[in-house]
Amino acid sequence: MPPRKLDFAMNRAGDARSGSVMNFRTTVSSGSLRRNSAVLPSVLTFAVIVASGGLLLMIEKGMLNSMETPPPRGYGKRSDYLRQARHQDVATDTEFQILQEIRNRTIKTMCGQKNMPHSLWSLSPFQRKILLQHILVNDEHRFLYCYVPKVACSNWKRVLKVLSGALENVKVNIKMDHRSDLLFLSSLKPEEIRYRLKHYFKFMFVREPMERLLSAYKNKFGEIEAYQKKYGAEIIRRYRKGHAKDTSVTGDDVTFTEFVRYLLDEDVERMNEHWMPIYNLCQPCAVSYDFIGSYEQLESDAEFVLKRIGAPPHVHFPERQTWYKPVTTETLHYYLCSLPQKLLRELLPKYILDFSLFTYPLPNTTTEYCRH
């Protein structure tokens, strides 16, 4: 496969995956390295673990519980205005570039493995179908967006509808229709798909895997009756003692432990999109994304994308609704520490590519940590 052209005039990584992995060539003084050396050991260790394929073994041994890695901030080089918007000084910017380089090398190593897909067409037909159904197209501004449920995708769809003229502005108070007035890559012919993958700006957004999972659980089983009836009732009948043949089950009181037991029995490629791993939805090894933003830096990352695609000045990313209930660190800590640890150890491998590719730390659920 010939090397692909990279946006932002970045240097090629030197192999077929250079489209996904961007290489920062910066001059870092020894003083800067010393100042930032405190952050390097845990991150370097994480990268080495991933590269050596020993991550799952370390999960089993509980060795990663206290390891720290930086939050993801995308894989493209940011323009000066974005760094200024985040008030980053020289030292912080140098630190970011060092960590970004480690992250890029991790992605390059993992996606370079023989058993990983290297293009859309190397995916199985079913994997390709899932991917194409999650990539939205805007031809006027020449971009592709892979949407991930529970990672601000409803607001991004609002933005796409405004850009296409289907909505007047992102603040229009209407129920979001997730299918109408949107162009999906799956609706195009193979040659049209190839052209857009090669020439359009491609981006996606990610979120801490367990936080995203908990958000889906609380939203779908706590608020959406259709999910309670379709999934909740079945989960209760399957995993709650004495309810196997209970026809009166409504599915509105599924516990998080029951939900996790259900996930353990599910094939990741057949999961509902709201809890399917991000990797399986967007296939970041098969598609060379120009930018991967993060939910944790949503405002500034969204601003960067809108600038990059040339959105009109009046188009801004929507503010969160007043009724939105975010998953706090404390809430996530409570739910994960309440889980039987055996279940958590079995659950993490299903989402391990989301943790490793997007450089999220594995959750710390040691007895000492959960005691606080």
ABEGO torsion letter per residue (X at the ends): XBBBBBBGGBBBAGBAAAAABBBBBBBBBAAAAAAAAAAAAAAAAAAAAAAAGAAAAAAAAGAAAABBBBBBAEABBBBAAAAAAAGBBAAAAAAAAAAAAAAAAAAAAAAABAABBABAAABBAAAAAAAAAABBBBAAAGBBBBBBBGBGAAAAAAAAAAAAGABABAABBBBBBAABGBBBAAABBAAAAAAAAAABBBBBBBBBAAAAAAAAAAAAAAABAAAAAAAAAAAAAAABBGAAABAABAGAABBAAAAAAAAAABBAAABBAAABBAAAAAGAAABBBABBBBAAAAAAAAAAAAAAAGBBAABBBBBBBAABBBBBAAAAAAAAAABBAAAAAAAAAAAAAAAAAAGBBBBBABAAAAAX
